[in-house]
Amino acid sequence: MSATDRAYQLELALHCLCRIGDATASELLEAMGSTALDAGHPRHLLPVTPAAVAGLLRDLDRRGEVARKENRPSSRDGRVVAAWGLTTERECGTLPHPPRGGLAAANNAIAVVPLSPADKPRGLSPELRMGLLEMEFQALLDQMDRDHQASQARARREFEAWRTRVGKVLAFTEVQPA
């Protein structure tokens, strides 16, 4: 990813945070996707995972433009996740423009026919919604795998500790001088 693409993503994240207020990485990902795609921006310039958006938020945090807010329980992630918000009041202004190279690359790849306002779909397309759902489902499966592995490791440690205690009890009861 080029520096101009990254700068576009950072500005888009700030614009969306200004519009929606405090948000988690997943919520910001959805807002960024719907806002940019509704404006006709190329899809390949957008982050595709909550982890990518979390990286953008960390960069903005280092620059002092956003800060972590109170954590929120997330039924989507099955755990508590960080919420982020702007550190200062700012004008939401206009949507940032995608880099010129991004538009040229998208136009070279596929001939895009501009839609009239009457033809423009509202919200996310079914394909994009399905893609987002598949990414969320994969993230859920990955988290469940990590939780399962942690549970197995904890059970092994507890069993080993129990086995050690039982061994000590058996050793104490076997060897008793008369």
Residue frames relative to the residue before (quaternion, step in Angstrom):
aa qw qx qy qz dx dy dz
M 1.0000 0.0000 0.0000 0.0000 0.00 0.00 0.00
S 0.4095 -0.7221 0.5053 0.2357 3.53 -0.91 0.94
A 0.6574 -0.5099 0.3849 0.3995 3.53 -1.31 0.32
T 0.6453 0.5112 -0.3338 0.4592 3.61 1.03 -0.68
D 0.6180 0.5250 -0.3436 0.4737 3.60 1.07 -0.69
R 0.6557 0.5068 -0.3057 0.4687 3.58 0.97 -0.87
A 0.6416 0.5179 -0.3214 0.4656 3.59 0.97 -0.84
Y 0.6243 0.5281 -0.3308 0.4711 3.59 1.04 -0.78
Q 0.6629 0.5014 -0.3095 0.4619 3.61 0.89 -0.90
L 0.6457 0.5182 -0.3230 0.4585 3.61 0.97 -0.81
E 0.6748 0.4791 -0.2947 0.4778 3.59 0.93 -0.88
L 0.6294 0.5250 -0.3314 0.4674 3.59 1.04 -0.75
A 0.6355 0.5234 -0.3235 0.4664 3.60 1.01 -0.82
L 0.6566 0.4962 -0.3116 0.4749 3.61 0.94 -0.85
H 0.6362 0.5303 -0.3251 0.4565 3.59 0.96 -0.86
C 0.6949 0.4700 -0.2789 0.4674 3.59 0.87 -0.94
L 0.6303 0.5149 -0.3409 0.4706 3.61 1.00 -0.73
C 0.6168 0.5376 -0.3409 0.4630 3.58 1.05 -0.72
R 0.7038 0.4702 -0.2669 0.4608 3.59 0.96 -0.86
I 0.8046 0.3157 -0.1640 0.4754 3.62 0.81 -0.94
G 0.4722 -0.6644 0.4568 0.3561 3.60 1.18 -0.30
D 0.7989 -0.2485 0.1905 0.5136 3.58 -1.23 -0.40
A 0.0638 0.8043 -0.5829 0.0958 3.57 -0.95 0.91
T 0.4596 -0.6195 0.5526 0.3156 3.52 -1.32 0.41
A 0.6841 -0.4646 0.3458 0.4433 3.59 -1.26 0.18
S 0.6502 0.5158 -0.3226 0.4551 3.61 0.96 -0.80
E 0.6599 0.4974 -0.3084 0.4711 3.58 0.95 -0.86
L 0.6594 0.5003 -0.3088 0.4685 3.57 0.99 -0.82
L 0.5987 0.5572 -0.3546 0.4531 3.60 1.05 -0.71
E 0.6669 0.4930 -0.2984 0.4724 3.59 0.90 -0.91
A 0.6663 0.5017 -0.3057 0.4593 3.58 0.91 -0.90
M 0.6574 0.5074 -0.3165 0.4586 3.59 0.92 -0.87
G 0.6643 0.5165 -0.3037 0.4469 3.57 0.92 -0.90
S 0.7097 0.4513 -0.2818 0.4618 3.57 0.75 -0.98
T 0.6475 0.5246 -0.3264 0.4461 3.61 0.97 -0.81
A 0.7126 0.4551 -0.2661 0.4630 3.58 0.79 -1.00
L 0.6871 0.4763 -0.3018 0.4582 3.59 0.87 -0.85
D 0.6133 0.5338 -0.3506 0.4648 3.59 1.06 -0.64
A 0.6903 0.4556 -0.2710 0.4923 3.59 1.12 -0.64
G 0.5451 -0.6521 0.3817 0.3632 3.60 1.28 0.00
H 0.3853 0.7217 -0.4927 0.2965 3.59 1.18 0.37
P 0.5935 -0.5947 0.4027 0.3633 3.59 -1.11 0.62
R 0.5255 -0.6680 0.4482 0.2768 3.53 -0.97 0.96
H 0.6602 0.5478 -0.3247 0.3983 3.59 0.97 -0.81
L 0.6157 0.5512 -0.3565 0.4359 3.62 1.20 -0.20
L 0.6285 0.5727 -0.3260 0.4132 3.58 1.24 -0.37
P 0.5026 -0.5983 0.5095 0.3604 3.59 -1.16 0.53
V 0.3056 -0.7964 0.5001 0.1492 3.59 -1.05 0.69
T 0.7654 0.2836 -0.1848 0.5474 3.61 1.20 -0.19
P 0.6039 -0.5428 0.4249 0.4003 3.58 -1.19 0.41
A 0.6036 0.5590 -0.3625 0.4380 3.61 1.09 -0.61
A 0.6345 0.5159 -0.3338 0.4688 3.61 1.02 -0.73
V 0.6553 0.4892 -0.3092 0.4855 3.58 1.00 -0.79
A 0.6063 0.5406 -0.3560 0.4619 3.60 1.04 -0.70
G 0.6236 0.5286 -0.3334 0.4696 3.61 1.06 -0.68
L 0.6269 0.5160 -0.3299 0.4815 3.58 1.03 -0.77
L 0.6633 0.5117 -0.3024 0.4547 3.58 0.94 -0.91
R 0.6343 0.5144 -0.3375 0.4681 3.59 1.02 -0.71
D 0.6302 0.5183 -0.3324 0.4730 3.60 1.03 -0.76
L 0.6708 0.4851 -0.2965 0.4762 3.58 0.93 -0.88
D 0.6075 0.5398 -0.3462 0.4688 3.59 1.12 -0.63
R 0.6468 0.5095 -0.3209 0.4680 3.61 0.96 -0.83
R 0.6789 0.4647 -0.2808 0.4943 3.59 1.11 -0.68
G 0.4904 -0.6933 0.4084 0.3346 3.60 1.27 -0.13
E 0.5082 0.6713 -0.4159 0.3435 3.61 1.19 0.25
V 0.7682 0.1495 -0.1181 0.6112 3.60 1.21 -0.42
A 0.1218 -0.7705 0.6194 0.0885 3.54 -1.29 0.30
R 0.5537 -0.5877 0.4666 0.3610 3.53 -1.23 0.51
K 0.2174 -0.7446 0.6208 0.1132 3.51 -1.06 0.85
E 0.7564 -0.3342 0.2547 0.5014 3.58 -1.22 -0.31
N 0.4985 -0.6368 0.4960 0.3162 3.55 -1.07 0.75
R 0.2244 -0.7713 0.5851 0.1117 3.54 -1.18 0.65
P 0.4418 -0.6355 0.5399 0.3308 3.57 -1.07 0.61
S 0.1219 -0.8004 0.5856 0.0397 3.56 -0.93 0.91
S 0.3311 -0.7397 0.5512 0.1986 3.55 -0.62 1.12
R 0.5854 0.5862 -0.3636 0.4260 3.58 1.17 -0.57
D 0.7662 0.3415 -0.1747 0.5155 3.58 0.92 -0.95
G 0.3882 -0.7384 0.4697 0.2890 3.58 1.21 -0.36
R 0.7315 0.3041 -0.2110 0.5726 3.57 1.21 0.48
V 0.5962 -0.5270 0.4421 0.4140 3.54 -1.31 -0.08
V 0.0867 -0.8017 0.5910 0.0214 3.59 -0.90 0.94
A 0.5726 -0.6091 0.4372 0.3316 3.55 -1.23 0.54
A 0.2019 -0.7287 0.6398 0.1375 3.53 -1.14 0.73
W 0.1921 -0.7827 0.5870 0.0765 3.55 -1.10 0.75
G 0.0025 -0.7955 0.6059 -0.0035 3.55 -1.17 0.59
L 0.6290 -0.5331 0.4106 0.3894 3.53 -1.29 0.36
T 0.4291 -0.7082 0.4997 0.2543 3.57 -1.07 0.71
T 0.7841 0.1719 -0.1010 0.5877 3.59 1.16 -0.50
E 0.5582 -0.5567 0.4814 0.3831 3.52 -1.29 0.39
R 0.0782 0.7868 -0.6092 0.0601 3.54 -1.00 0.83
E 0.5430 -0.5897 0.4843 0.3504 3.50 -1.24 0.48
C 0.4553 -0.6785 0.4984 0.2895 3.57 -0.90 0.88
G 0.1666 -0.8464 0.4946 0.1054 3.56 1.14 -0.59
T 0.6954 -0.4353 0.3517 0.4508 3.52 -1.19 -0.56
L 0.6249 -0.5337 0.4267 0.3777 3.48 -1.29 0.45
P 0.4703 -0.6693 0.4750 0.3244 3.65 -0.84 0.84
H 0.4430 -0.6875 0.5111 0.2643 3.53 -1.11 0.71
P 0.4862 -0.6509 0.4811 0.3293 3.59 -1.00 0.70
P 0.6101 -0.5575 0.3997 0.3965 3.59 -1.14 0.52
R 0.6148 -0.5807 0.3902 0.3641 3.58 -1.09 0.71
G 0.6405 0.5270 -0.3335 0.4482 3.59 0.94 -0.81
G 0.6344 0.5403 -0.3302 0.4434 3.56 1.05 -0.73
L 0.6713 0.4779 -0.3046 0.4776 3.56 0.96 -0.82
A 0.6500 0.5146 -0.3264 0.4540 3.58 0.96 -0.83
A 0.6555 0.5066 -0.3199 0.4597 3.58 0.94 -0.85
A 0.6594 0.4952 -0.3175 0.4681 3.58 0.95 -0.79
N 0.6800 0.4841 -0.2987 0.4626 3.59 0.96 -0.83
N 0.6386 0.5088 -0.3340 0.4709 3.60 1.09 -0.59
A 0.6579 0.5209 -0.3159 0.4427 3.56 1.02 -0.73
I 0.8038 0.0244 0.0477 0.5925 3.59 0.88 -0.95
A 0.4086 -0.6765 0.5448 0.2803 3.53 -0.97 0.79
V 0.1570 -0.8090 0.5641 0.0510 3.55 -0.56 1.20
V 0.1987 -0.7551 0.6147 0.1118 3.53 -0.85 1.00
P 0.3874 -0.7296 0.4991 0.2616 3.60 -0.58 1.04
L 0.3608 -0.7220 0.5528 0.2075 3.53 -1.08 0.81
S 0.4362 -0.6420 0.5478 0.3123 3.52 -1.14 0.59
P 0.6644 -0.5086 0.3401 0.4292 3.63 -1.12 0.41
A 0.6429 0.5242 -0.3346 0.4471 3.61 1.06 -0.67
D 0.7052 0.4620 -0.2616 0.4699 3.60 1.11 -0.70
K 0.5334 0.6634 -0.3995 0.3403 3.57 1.21 -0.46
P 0.3910 -0.7285 0.5035 0.2506 3.60 -0.73 1.00
R 0.4159 -0.6809 0.5447 0.2583 3.56 -1.19 0.57
G 0.8343 0.1706 -0.1335 0.5069 3.57 -0.92 0.89
L 0.7324 -0.4054 0.3224 0.4419 3.53 -1.26 -0.53
S 0.4946 -0.6383 0.4946 0.3213 3.54 -1.10 0.69
P 0.6394 -0.5285 0.3746 0.4142 3.61 -1.16 0.42
E 0.6341 0.5308 -0.3394 0.4483 3.60 1.02 -0.74
L 0.6698 0.4870 -0.3003 0.4733 3.57 0.95 -0.88
R 0.6300 0.5222 -0.3370 0.4656 3.59 0.98 -0.79
M 0.6584 0.4969 -0.3129 0.4710 3.58 0.94 -0.87
G 0.6344 0.5261 -0.3290 0.4611 3.59 1.00 -0.75
L 0.6565 0.4966 -0.3064 0.4780 3.57 0.97 -0.85
L 0.6455 0.5118 -0.3203 0.4678 3.59 0.98 -0.81
E 0.6458 0.5121 -0.3234 0.4648 3.60 0.98 -0.80
M 0.6426 0.5043 -0.3280 0.4746 3.62 1.01 -0.77
E 0.6568 0.5005 -0.3141 0.4684 3.58 0.95 -0.84
F 0.6426 0.5153 -0.3245 0.4650 3.58 1.00 -0.81
Q 0.6476 0.5031 -0.3229 0.4725 3.60 0.97 -0.80
A 0.6376 0.5114 -0.3296 0.4726 3.60 0.98 -0.78
L 0.6329 0.5220 -0.3245 0.4709 3.59 1.03 -0.79
L 0.6589 0.5012 -0.3102 0.4673 3.60 0.93 -0.87
D 0.6392 0.5227 -0.3243 0.4616 3.58 0.97 -0.82
Q 0.6614 0.4949 -0.3070 0.4726 3.58 0.95 -0.87
M 0.6404 0.5151 -0.3271 0.4665 3.59 0.99 -0.79
D 0.6252 0.5259 -0.3375 0.4676 3.61 1.03 -0.74
R 0.6613 0.4959 -0.3113 0.4689 3.60 0.91 -0.88
D 0.6521 0.5098 -0.3139 0.4651 3.59 0.96 -0.85
H 0.6522 0.5167 -0.3119 0.4586 3.58 0.97 -0.86
Q 0.6588 0.4991 -0.3106 0.4695 3.59 0.94 -0.86
A 0.6433 0.5074 -0.3224 0.4741 3.58 1.00 -0.77
S 0.6400 0.5226 -0.3201 0.4635 3.59 1.01 -0.79
Q 0.6522 0.5052 -0.3141 0.4699 3.58 0.97 -0.83
A 0.6499 0.5088 -0.3189 0.4658 3.61 0.94 -0.83
R 0.6440 0.5121 -0.3153 0.4728 3.59 1.00 -0.82
A 0.6473 0.5086 -0.3217 0.4679 3.64 0.96 -0.83
R 0.6373 0.5193 -0.3327 0.4620 3.62 1.00 -0.78
R 0.6573 0.5054 -0.3129 0.4634 3.59 0.94 -0.88
E 0.6641 0.4987 -0.3064 0.4652 3.58 0.93 -0.85
F 0.6461 0.5127 -0.3244 0.4631 3.59 1.00 -0.79
E 0.6532 0.5081 -0.3168 0.4634 3.58 0.96 -0.85
A 0.6399 0.5096 -0.3230 0.4760 3.59 1.01 -0.79
W 0.6454 0.5075 -0.3135 0.4771 3.61 0.97 -0.83
R 0.6496 0.5258 -0.3122 0.4518 3.58 0.94 -0.92
T 0.6405 0.5193 -0.3157 0.4695 3.57 1.02 -0.82
R 0.6611 0.5013 -0.3050 0.4676 3.61 0.93 -0.87
V 0.6551 0.4983 -0.3152 0.4724 3.59 0.94 -0.86
G 0.6311 0.5391 -0.3329 0.4475 3.59 0.99 -0.78
K 0.6532 0.5036 -0.3087 0.4736 3.57 1.00 -0.81
V 0.6466 0.5093 -0.3242 0.4663 3.60 0.96 -0.82
L 0.6685 0.4938 -0.3010 0.4675 3.60 0.91 -0.92
A 0.6509 0.5063 -0.3233 0.4642 3.59 0.97 -0.80
F 0.6493 0.5159 -0.3118 0.4637 3.60 1.01 -0.74
T 0.7161 0.4516 -0.2647 0.4617 3.60 0.92 -0.85
E 0.6403 0.5369 -0.3384 0.4326 3.65 1.09 -0.52
V 0.7844 0.2953 -0.1491 0.5247 3.54 0.81 -0.96
Q 0.2329 0.7380 -0.5922 0.2245 3.55 -0.08 1.34
P 0.2851 -0.7677 0.5433 0.1850 3.59 -0.40 1.15
A 0.4122 -0.7428 0.4779 0.2235 3.58 -1.00 0.82
